[in-house]
Amino acid sequence: MAEEKGRRRHFSPEFKMEAIRRAGERQADGVPLTQIAREMGVTDHLLRSWRRQAEARNGAPAADVFPGQGRLPSEEDEVRRLKRELARAQQEIAFLKSAAAYFARESRAGGPAMQGIRP
């Protein structure tokens, strides 16, 4: 028991989905969740957490319900990528606006930006 104490166990998304499914079936038969979790070798808290995650992403594939190890579900990853792309586009627009305003000022004043250009 002491050997397992410091080691973190990893469970595959498929195992988690199967554990949730079996727990649901066994609970329907009146078996307490703590007993089900003990039989599966996990804590009841962990089993409840998996169930909440699966309910929050109902209908998603197991890999998206439990992406694991810092990875995001594919939808959230896409949203993050699009937000980065939008921020970059907004920066480019702001730069182009300021450049256009600078050249517009210089062309009216006949300043250094317009030197050497003949009308």
Contacts in CASP RR format, 6 or more apart in sequence:
PFRMAT RR
TARGET T0000
AUTHOR 0000-0000-0000
METHOD contacts of the structure
MODEL  1
MAEEKGRRRHFSPEFKMEAIRRAGERQADGVPLTQIAREMGVTDHLLRSW
RRQAEARNGAPAADVFPGQGRLPSEEDEVRRLKRELARAQQEIAFLKSAA
AYFARESRAGGPAMQGIRP
10 69 0 8 1.000
11 19 0 8 1.000
11 42 0 8 1.000
13 62 0 8 1.000
13 63 0 8 1.000
13 65 0 8 1.000
13 66 0 8 1.000
13 67 0 8 1.000
13 68 0 8 1.000
14 62 0 8 1.000
16 50 0 8 1.000
16 54 0 8 1.000
16 62 0 8 1.000
16 65 0 8 1.000
16 66 0 8 1.000
17 54 0 8 1.000
17 62 0 8 1.000
17 65 0 8 1.000
17 66 0 8 1.000
19 40 0 8 1.000
19 42 0 8 1.000
19 47 0 8 1.000
19 50 0 8 1.000
20 47 0 8 1.000
20 50 0 8 1.000
20 51 0 8 1.000
20 54 0 8 1.000
22 36 0 8 1.000
22 40 0 8 1.000
23 33 0 8 1.000
23 36 0 8 1.000
23 37 0 8 1.000
23 40 0 8 1.000
23 47 0 8 1.000
23 51 0 8 1.000
26 36 0 8 1.000
27 33 0 8 1.000
27 36 0 8 1.000
33 44 0 8 1.000
33 47 0 8 1.000
33 48 0 8 1.000
34 44 0 8 1.000
36 44 0 8 1.000
36 47 0 8 1.000
37 43 0 8 1.000
37 44 0 8 1.000
37 46 0 8 1.000
37 47 0 8 1.000
38 44 0 8 1.000
40 47 0 8 1.000
50 66 0 8 1.000
53 65 0 8 1.000
53 66 0 8 1.000
54 65 0 8 1.000
57 64 0 8 1.000
57 65 0 8 1.000
57 73 0 8 1.000
60 73 0 8 1.000
64 73 0 8 1.000
64 74 0 8 1.000
64 75 0 8 1.000
65 73 0 8 1.000
67 73 0 8 1.000
71 77 0 8 1.000
72 80 0 8 1.000
102 113 0 8 1.000
103 113 0 8 1.000
106 112 0 8 1.000
106 113 0 8 1.000
106 114 0 8 1.000
107 113 0 8 1.000
107 114 0 8 1.000
END
